[in-house]
Amino acid sequence: MSNVDVNVDFVSNHSEDEMKIPKYQDLIGSTPLVDITSLASPRVPGVKVLGKCEFLNPGFSMKDRIVKHIFDKAEKNGLLKPGGTVVAASSGNTGASVAMLAAMRGYKAVITTSPKCSEEKVATIKAYGAELIMSPPGVSEDHPESYMNLAKQLAKENAGWFDVNQYENMDNPESHFQTLGPEIWEQTGGKVTHFVAGASTGGTITGTGKFLKMKNPDISCILADPIGSIFHEYFKSQKLTKGKSFLVEGVGKGSIPGCLDFSVIDDVIQVSDEQSFQTCHQLARREGLMVGGSAGMNTWAAIQLANQLEEPGVIVTILCDLGVKYISKVFNNKWLEENNIKC
């Protein structure tokens, strides 16, 4: 006979209906902010570098935020109906978030991507049950067979399909205005002075930056941009140039997306592939933070800014996704050597 006395009244009065257990998708957002100032060497005391752990979202990237918001609004407006099909062009993370949320909500997902997408992200998208279509290697963004144009064409050819259209859909920056910006403001107690983030769609820096500047117009928004992307030159001269190839995934572009509002941006810091990946390894070895290349890029830019400040400041940057998505690349010595990257 058990020595444990069971309070029957307690058990019966705490039924399953009273248990507040969330669904997995309810865990999107509210990610922690961590101190990564150890990587910087500030000139003056009182400078902090903080990283927003977006890799702790259910799909292990910040893209969960925009996909949830886009799905919610599309469902509310009758654009996305039960059993429907969602199509999305993605360098990988948005595709994984779309595939994940489509599985949760009973939709079919079709994801188009480029050969640059890591094998881990490709496998993840397929694991959620989505159909994956890879664009031919080497095609430019304006080519009919680019992954972005493939998604548009599929949506056009298939009546009723919902196109996430993350590069032009203004629900993308709106999601960050409503969630990421307020979280950063609250977590820093309104003390944030600089926000550093990369851009591909532009939704993160546009939406978050607009919210933070609404709260305090003196907050500086700094765009981290991979060398090879056209954003840096466009910001400096308003001239469209031809982009060049680079290795970091999910940031930078060879065209200007509709979601990117340059009026929010105060400066652009260019970052090389090697600087991005070296910073990923530094974060792993010093702070135990295993993150992807875009997070390394953001952190490197934030560190440079911290080292230049001449007065106290609180710099917040984005740790976009989990490094496990890049075991075959960023954390693979053979791949690094093949691409002449020293880490």
Secondary structure in CASP SS format (residue, H / E / C, confidence):
PFRMAT SS
TARGET T0000
AUTHOR 0000-0000-0000
METHOD secondary structure of the structure
MODEL  1
M C 1.00
S C 1.00
N C 1.00
V C 1.00
D C 1.00
V C 1.00
N C 1.00
V H 1.00
D H 1.00
F H 1.00
V H 1.00
S H 1.00
N H 1.00
H C 1.00
S C 1.00
E H 1.00
D H 1.00
E H 1.00
M C 1.00
K C 1.00
I C 1.00
P C 1.00
K C 1.00
Y H 1.00
Q H 1.00
D H 1.00
L H 1.00
I C 1.00
G C 1.00
S C 1.00
T C 1.00
P C 1.00
L E 1.00
V E 1.00
D E 1.00
I C 1.00
T H 1.00
S H 1.00
L H 1.00
A C 1.00
S C 1.00
P C 1.00
R C 1.00
V C 1.00
P C 1.00
G C 1.00
V E 1.00
K E 1.00
V E 1.00
L E 1.00
G E 1.00
K E 1.00
C E 1.00
E H 1.00
F H 1.00
L H 1.00
N C 1.00
P C 1.00
G C 1.00
F C 1.00
S E 1.00
M C 1.00
K H 1.00
D H 1.00
R H 1.00
I H 1.00
V H 1.00
K H 1.00
H H 1.00
I H 1.00
F H 1.00
D H 1.00
K H 1.00
A H 1.00
E H 1.00
K H 1.00
N C 1.00
G C 1.00
L C 1.00
L C 1.00
K C 1.00
P C 1.00
G C 1.00
G C 1.00
T E 1.00
V E 1.00
V E 1.00
A E 1.00
A E 1.00
S C 1.00
S C 1.00
G C 1.00
N H 1.00
T H 1.00
G H 1.00
A H 1.00
S H 1.00
V H 1.00
A H 1.00
M H 1.00
L H 1.00
A H 1.00
A H 1.00
M H 1.00
R H 1.00
G C 1.00
Y C 1.00
K E 1.00
A E 1.00
V E 1.00
I E 1.00
T E 1.00
T E 1.00
S C 1.00
P C 1.00
K C 1.00
C C 1.00
S C 1.00
E H 1.00
E H 1.00
K H 1.00
V H 1.00
A H 1.00
T H 1.00
I H 1.00
K H 1.00
A H 1.00
Y C 1.00
G C 1.00
A C 1.00
E E 1.00
L E 1.00
I E 1.00
M E 1.00
S C 1.00
P C 1.00
P C 1.00
G C 1.00
V C 1.00
S C 1.00
E C 1.00
D C 1.00
H C 1.00
P C 1.00
E C 1.00
S C 1.00
Y H 1.00
M H 1.00
N H 1.00
L H 1.00
A H 1.00
K H 1.00
Q H 1.00
L H 1.00
A H 1.00
K H 1.00
E H 1.00
N C 1.00
A C 1.00
G C 1.00
W C 1.00
F E 1.00
D E 1.00
V C 1.00
N C 1.00
Q C 1.00
Y C 1.00
E C 1.00
N C 1.00
M C 1.00
D H 1.00
N H 1.00
P H 1.00
E H 1.00
S H 1.00
H H 1.00
F H 1.00
Q H 1.00
T C 1.00
L H 1.00
G H 1.00
P H 1.00
E H 1.00
I H 1.00
W H 1.00
E H 1.00
Q H 1.00
T C 1.00
G C 1.00
G C 1.00
K C 1.00
V C 1.00
T C 1.00
H E 1.00
F E 1.00
V E 1.00
A E 1.00
G E 1.00
A C 1.00
S C 1.00
T C 1.00
G C 1.00
G H 1.00
T H 1.00
I H 1.00
T H 1.00
G H 1.00
T H 1.00
G H 1.00
K H 1.00
F H 1.00
L H 1.00
K H 1.00
M H 1.00
K H 1.00
N C 1.00
P C 1.00
D C 1.00
I C 1.00
S E 1.00
C E 1.00
I E 1.00
L E 1.00
A E 1.00
D E 1.00
P E 1.00
I C 1.00
G C 1.00
S C 1.00
I C 1.00
F H 1.00
H H 1.00
E H 1.00
Y H 1.00
F H 1.00
K H 1.00
S H 1.00
Q C 1.00
K C 1.00
L C 1.00
T C 1.00
K C 1.00
G C 1.00
K C 1.00
S C 1.00
F C 1.00
L C 1.00
V C 1.00
E C 1.00
G C 1.00
V C 1.00
G C 1.00
K C 1.00
G C 1.00
S C 1.00
I C 1.00
P C 1.00
G C 1.00
C C 1.00
L C 1.00
D C 1.00
F H 1.00
S H 1.00
V H 1.00
I C 1.00
D C 1.00
D E 1.00
V E 1.00
I E 1.00
Q E 1.00
V E 1.00
S C 1.00
D H 1.00
E H 1.00
Q H 1.00
S H 1.00
F H 1.00
Q H 1.00
T H 1.00
C H 1.00
H H 1.00
Q H 1.00
L H 1.00
A H 1.00
R H 1.00
R H 1.00
E H 1.00
G C 1.00
L C 1.00
M C 1.00
V E 1.00
G C 1.00
G H 1.00
S H 1.00
A H 1.00
G H 1.00
M H 1.00
N H 1.00
T H 1.00
W H 1.00
A H 1.00
A H 1.00
I H 1.00
Q H 1.00
L H 1.00
A H 1.00
N H 1.00
Q H 1.00
L C 1.00
E C 1.00
E C 1.00
P C 1.00
G E 1.00
V E 1.00
I E 1.00
V E 1.00
T E 1.00
I E 1.00
L E 1.00
C C 1.00
D E 1.00
L E 1.00
G H 1.00
V H 1.00
K H 1.00
Y H 1.00
I C 1.00
S C 1.00
K C 1.00
V C 1.00
F C 1.00
N C 1.00
N H 1.00
K H 1.00
W H 1.00
L H 1.00
E H 1.00
E H 1.00
N C 1.00
N C 1.00
I C 1.00
K C 1.00
C C 1.00
END
